[in-house]
C-alpha cells in the first residue's frame, strides 16, 4: 500500500511554532486502531509522525493546546466531529453499511477498511444513508427495523392512526419494541407450559 497520505499542520504554542506532519486518514493506521480512536479521540497523538511527535513535545503543549491541535488536524484532513461520528456509526453498523454501499453506491465498504477509500468520503456517504429510511442503515438511524421509503412511512402512520388499537404499524416498530413483544410471547408460552393462564 505504501506510505499513508499526510497533512501538514502549522501549530503555535505561545511564541513557538512547528510544522507537524500527521496521518490524514485514521483508517490507514488499521481498523482496530481506528475503531479505538473513534471511540476515544484523545488517542489522536498516534497520527503524528515520529519526527513531528518530537517537535510537538518541544513546544510544551498544554491540554488546551492538544484540543486545538486536534481541531487543526480535522480541518486539514477534511474531517469534523460530525464526520468522525458517522465513521464510528459505520463501524458499529458494518453489515447494514455493507449492503447499502453495494446497493446504492456500488462500493465495497471493505475497501475503506483496507485503507483504499478515504474516510472523508465514507463519512459523507454514511451521512447520506442516515437521512434515508429506505436504506438499512437509515432505517436503523430512524429506529425502525424495516427499511421504508418516506411515502411508505406516511402510509403506515396513517393506517395506524386510523386503526382501533392506536398502536404503531408493525412496519414502524423499533427493534426494542419487537424484542419486548417477543419476550412477552415467550413469557406467555412458559406460563401456559406450566398450566397457568396468561
C-alpha positions in Angstrom: 0.0 0.0 0.0 2.9 2.4 0.5 3.1 5.4 2.8 -0.1 6.8 4.3 -1.1 10.3 3.0 -0.3 13.0 5.5 -1.2 16.6 6.1 1.0 19.4 7.5 -0.4 21.4 10.4 1.4 24.6 11.4 0.9 24.7 15.2 1.7 27.6 17.5 2.2 27.4 21.3 2.9 30.9 22.6 5.7 32.4 20.6 6.9 28.9 19.4 5.6 27.0 16.3 6.3 23.9 14.4 5.1 22.3 11.1 3.7 19.0 12.2 3.1 16.1 9.8 0.1 14.0 10.6 -1.6 11.0 9.0 -4.5 12.3 7.0 -6.8 9.3 7.3 -7.1 7.4 10.6 -8.1 4.2 8.8 -4.6 3.9 7.3 -3.4 3.0 10.8 -5.6 -0.1 10.8 -9.2 -0.9 11.6 -8.6 -1.8 15.2 -6.7 1.4 16.0 -9.2 3.5 14.0 -12.1 2.0 16.0 -10.4 2.8 19.3 -9.6 6.3 18.1 -13.2 6.9 17.0 -14.4 5.8 20.5 -11.7 7.9 22.2 -10.4 10.7 20.0 -7.8 11.7 22.6 -5.7 8.9 21.1 -5.2 11.1 18.0 -1.5 11.7 19.0 -0.6 8.5 17.1 -1.5 10.4 13.9 1.7 12.4 14.4 4.8 11.1 12.5 7.7 10.3 14.8 9.7 13.5 14.0 6.5 15.6 14.4 5.9 14.0 17.8 9.3 15.1 19.0 8.8 18.6 17.5 5.4 18.9 19.3 6.8 18.0 22.7 9.5 20.6 22.3 6.6 23.2 22.2 5.4 22.1 25.7 1.7 22.0 24.8 -1.0 22.4 27.5 -4.2 20.3 27.5 -6.0 23.1 25.7 -3.3 23.1 23.0 -3.9 19.4 22.4 -7.6 20.1 21.7 -6.6 22.9 19.3 -4.2 20.6 17.5 -7.0 18.0 17.1 -9.2 20.6 15.6 -6.5 21.8 13.2 -5.9 18.2 12.2 -9.6 17.6 11.5 -9.7 20.7 9.3 -6.6 19.8 7.4 -7.8 16.2 6.9 -11.3 17.4 5.7 -12.9 15.8 8.7 -15.1 17.2 11.5 -16.6 15.9 14.8 -19.8 15.0 12.8 -17.9 13.1 10.2 -16.0 11.2 12.9 -19.3 10.4 14.5 -20.6 8.9 11.1 -17.4 6.8 10.8 -18.0 5.4 14.3 -21.5 4.6 13.3 -20.3 2.9 10.1 -18.1 0.5 12.1 -20.9 -0.2 14.6 -23.4 -1.0 11.8 -21.0 -2.5 9.3 -23.3 -5.2 7.9 -26.1 -2.6 7.1 -23.5 -0.2 5.7 -22.0 -3.0 3.5 -25.4 -3.8 2.0 -26.3 -0.1 1.5 -22.9 0.8 -0.1 -23.2 -2.1 -2.5 -26.8 -1.4 -3.4 -26.8 2.3 -3.6 -23.2 3.3 -4.5 -21.7 0.1 -5.9 -18.8 0.5 -3.4 -17.3 -2.3 -1.3 -17.0 -0.9 2.2 -14.2 -3.3 2.9 -12.1 -1.0 0.6 -12.3 1.5 3.4 -11.2 -1.0 6.0 -8.2 -1.8 3.8 -7.4 2.0 3.6 -8.3 2.2 -0.2 -11.3 4.6 0.2 -10.8 7.8 2.1 -12.6 8.1 5.5 -13.9 11.6 4.5 -15.7 10.0 1.5 -17.1 7.2 3.7 -18.3 9.7 6.3 -20.2 11.7 3.6 -21.8 8.6 2.2 -22.8 7.3 5.6 -24.3 10.7 6.5 -26.4 10.5 3.3 -27.6 7.0 4.2 -28.5 8.1 7.7 -31.1 10.6 6.3 -32.7 7.9 4.1 -35.0 5.5 5.9 -35.3 3.4 2.8 -31.8 2.1 3.4 -30.9 -0.5 6.0 -28.6 1.9 7.9 -31.1 4.8 7.6 -33.9 2.6 9.0 -31.6 1.8 12.0 -31.0 5.5 12.5 -34.8 6.2 12.3 -35.2 3.5 14.9 -37.2 1.2 12.7 -36.4 -2.4 11.6 -37.7 -2.4 8.1 -36.3 0.0 5.5 -39.2 2.1 4.2 -39.5 5.0 1.7 -40.9 8.2 3.1 -44.3 7.6 1.4 -44.5 4.1 3.0 -43.8 5.6 6.4 -46.6 8.1 5.9 -49.0 5.4 4.8 -48.1 3.1 7.8 -48.6 6.1 10.2 -51.9 6.9 8.6 -53.1 3.3 8.8 -52.0 3.0 12.5 -53.7 6.3 13.4 -57.0 5.2 11.9 -57.0 1.7 13.5 -58.9 0.9 16.6 -55.8 -0.3 18.5 -54.0 3.1 18.0 -50.7 1.2 18.1 -47.7 1.8 15.8 -48.0 0.0 12.5 -45.9 -3.2 12.5 -43.6 -1.8 9.9 -42.8 1.2 12.2 -41.9 -0.9 15.2 -38.4 -0.4 16.7 -36.1 -3.3 17.4 -36.7 -2.7 21.1 -40.5 -2.9 20.7 -40.1 -6.1 18.7 -37.8 -7.6 21.3 -40.3 -6.7 24.1 -43.2 -8.3 22.2 -41.1 -11.5 21.6 -40.2 -11.6 25.3 -43.9 -11.2 26.2 -44.9 -14.1 23.8 -42.2 -16.3 25.3 -43.4 -15.4 28.8 -47.0 -16.4 28.0 -45.7 -19.6 26.4 -43.8 -20.5 29.5 -46.8 -19.8 31.7 -49.0 -22.0 29.6 -46.5 -24.8 29.7 -46.7 -24.7 33.5 -50.5 -24.8 33.3 -51.0 -21.1 34.2 -53.3 -18.8 32.3 -51.9 -15.7 30.7 
